[in-house]
Amino acid sequence: MAAGPSRGELWFRLGISLAGLSLLAAAIAVRGWPRGGAMLEIAGIAGAFFGISAIVSARRLWRQRGR
């Protein structure tokens, strides 16, 4: 048995990550591009967190697709 998250958990992580990226994009579209420190916090940290989480989950799902 392999250690790590199950396929169901990976799908859940991918869905939450994509939803977070969508909400982040919607907030930027409605409120405008943040300035100053908010740009680092909102666009940088939140975008990186959700983006990297989505990429990692998608890659793991792609590798496990035949199992």
C-alpha positions as CSV (number, residue, x, y, z in Angstrom):
1,M,0.0,0.0,0.0
2,A,1.4,3.4,-1.0
3,A,1.6,6.2,1.5
4,G,0.0,9.5,0.7
5,P,-3.4,10.9,-0.1
6,S,-6.0,8.8,-1.9
7,R,-7.3,9.7,-5.3
8,G,-10.5,11.1,-3.7
9,E,-8.5,13.4,-1.5
10,L,-6.4,14.6,-4.5
11,W,-9.6,15.4,-6.4
12,F,-10.9,17.3,-3.3
13,R,-7.6,19.3,-3.1
14,L,-7.7,20.0,-6.8
15,G,-11.3,21.2,-6.6
16,I,-10.6,23.5,-3.6
17,S,-7.5,24.9,-5.2
18,L,-9.3,25.7,-8.4
19,A,-12.2,27.2,-6.5
20,G,-9.7,29.4,-4.5
21,L,-8.0,30.5,-7.7
22,S,-11.4,31.4,-9.2
23,L,-12.4,33.4,-6.2
24,L,-9.1,35.2,-6.2
25,A,-9.5,36.1,-9.8
26,A,-13.0,37.2,-9.3
27,A,-12.0,39.4,-6.3
28,I,-9.2,41.0,-8.4
29,A,-11.6,41.5,-11.3
30,V,-14.2,43.2,-9.0
31,R,-11.9,45.2,-6.7
32,G,-9.0,45.8,-9.1
33,W,-5.4,44.9,-8.8
34,P,-4.1,45.3,-5.2
35,R,-1.4,47.9,-4.5
36,G,1.5,47.9,-2.0
37,G,1.7,45.2,0.6
38,A,-1.7,43.8,-0.3
39,M,-0.4,42.8,-3.7
40,L,2.2,40.5,-2.1
41,E,-0.3,39.0,0.3
42,I,-3.3,38.6,-2.0
43,A,-1.8,37.9,-5.4
44,G,1.5,36.5,-4.3
45,I,0.9,34.3,-1.3
46,A,-2.7,33.2,-2.0
47,G,-2.1,32.8,-5.7
48,A,1.1,30.7,-5.1
49,F,-0.6,28.6,-2.5
50,F,-3.7,27.7,-4.6
51,G,-1.7,27.5,-7.8
52,I,1.0,25.1,-6.4
53,S,-1.6,23.0,-4.6
54,A,-3.6,22.6,-7.9
55,I,-0.5,21.7,-9.9
56,V,0.8,19.2,-7.3
57,S,-2.7,17.5,-7.1
58,A,-3.1,17.4,-10.8
59,R,0.3,15.9,-11.3
60,R,-0.3,13.2,-8.7
61,L,-3.7,12.4,-10.3
62,W,-2.1,12.2,-13.7
63,R,0.6,9.8,-12.5
64,Q,-2.0,7.6,-10.7
65,R,-4.5,7.5,-13.6
66,G,-3.8,3.9,-14.5
67,R,-4.0,2.4,-11.0
